[in-house]
Amino acid sequence: MFATPVTAEAAERHIVVTAVEPKGGVTVDKEPFPETPLPEGAGYVLKKPDDKGRWEIAVYVFEPRQIFVDEGDEVTLEFVGINGASHPITIDAYGQSFELKRGQVKKVTFTADKPGRHSIVCSAHQPTMTSELIVAPKK
């Protein structure tokens, strides 16, 4: 007997993408303030020690950092603004461009008809706030 190849059928995919700012902090008596500067760009925030010696670091990111879908899937990305006042976001491969603000939800829907790796970028918080949409080709 011969097996018939299985072809994946297109699916509806709904993925929540959050705009977040993980951060951490400590006092200089426990850890010294870093002497090496961070890479340039507004995606990094390093606050110098305050009058009590506390310093903080934060980075703006999308979560998840990678999104996997199959070619032909109907994809809805639901962006949620959690941290950061404004995020100008583009998904060039799918002609999407919009501003996401804290406390807002923006949904974009498209058919994943372009196999490959495609960037999702917040232009205000580079180089860190970039996610990757990976569209697997049909078999």
C-alpha positions in Angstrom: 0.0 0.0 0.0 1.1 3.5 -0.7 0.5 6.3 1.8 -1.2 9.4 0.5 0.8 12.5 1.4 -0.9 14.6 4.0 -1.2 18.3 3.1 -1.9 20.7 6.0 -5.0 22.7 5.5 -5.1 26.3 6.2 -6.1 27.2 9.8 -7.3 30.3 11.5 -4.6 31.5 13.9 -5.2 34.1 16.6 -2.0 35.2 18.4 -1.8 37.7 21.2 1.4 39.9 20.9 2.2 42.1 23.9 4.4 45.2 23.9 6.2 44.9 27.2 9.1 46.4 29.1 10.8 43.8 31.3 13.0 45.5 33.9 15.1 44.9 36.9 16.9 47.0 39.4 19.3 46.8 42.4 21.2 49.1 44.6 24.9 49.9 44.1 25.9 48.3 47.4 24.8 45.0 46.0 25.8 45.4 42.3 27.8 48.3 40.8 26.3 50.4 38.1 27.5 49.1 34.7 30.4 50.9 33.2 30.0 49.5 29.7 27.3 51.4 27.8 24.4 49.6 26.2 24.0 49.5 22.4 22.4 52.7 21.0 18.7 52.9 20.6 15.6 53.7 22.5 14.9 50.0 23.1 17.2 50.1 26.1 16.6 52.2 29.2 19.4 52.4 31.8 18.7 54.6 34.7 21.6 55.9 36.8 21.6 55.4 40.5 19.2 57.6 42.4 19.8 59.3 45.8 19.4 55.9 47.5 21.8 54.2 45.1 19.2 52.2 43.2 19.7 51.8 39.5 17.4 50.1 36.9 17.6 48.6 33.4 14.7 48.0 31.1 14.3 46.8 27.5 11.2 47.1 25.2 10.2 43.9 23.4 7.4 42.1 21.8 6.3 38.8 23.3 6.4 36.4 21.6 9.6 37.1 19.8 8.8 34.6 17.1 5.5 33.7 15.6 5.1 30.5 13.6 2.3 30.0 11.1 1.8 28.0 7.9 1.4 29.3 4.4 -2.3 29.9 3.7 -3.3 30.4 7.4 -5.7 33.2 8.2 -3.7 35.0 10.8 -5.0 37.5 13.4 -2.4 39.2 15.5 -3.8 41.0 18.5 -1.4 43.6 19.8 -1.8 44.7 23.4 0.0 47.8 24.6 1.2 47.2 28.2 4.3 49.3 28.6 5.5 52.3 26.6 3.3 55.3 25.7 3.5 54.7 21.9 4.7 52.0 19.5 4.6 52.7 15.8 4.5 49.2 14.4 5.0 47.9 10.9 4.7 44.5 9.2 6.0 45.5 5.8 5.5 42.1 4.2 1.7 42.3 4.8 1.3 46.1 4.3 0.4 46.7 8.0 1.3 49.9 9.8 -0.3 51.3 12.9 0.3 53.0 16.3 -0.2 51.0 19.5 -0.6 52.9 22.7 -0.6 51.7 26.3 -3.9 50.3 27.3 -5.0 49.7 23.6 -5.6 46.6 21.6 -5.1 46.6 17.8 -5.9 43.6 15.6 -4.5 43.0 12.2 -5.7 40.1 10.0 -4.2 38.7 6.8 -3.6 35.5 4.9 -0.1 34.2 5.4 0.7 33.9 1.7 4.4 34.9 1.8 6.6 32.0 3.0 9.7 33.1 4.8 10.8 35.3 7.7 9.1 38.7 8.1 9.9 41.4 10.6 7.4 43.0 13.0 9.0 46.3 14.1 8.4 49.1 16.5 10.4 51.9 15.0 10.5 53.8 18.3 12.2 51.1 20.3 15.0 49.8 18.2 17.1 47.6 18.1 15.2 45.5 20.7 11.5 45.7 19.8 11.4 43.4 16.8 9.5 40.2 16.4 9.7 37.7 13.6 6.7 36.2 11.7 7.8 32.9 10.2 5.6 31.5 7.5 6.3 27.8 6.7 5.7 27.0 3.0 3.1 24.5 2.0 4.4 21.0 1.5 
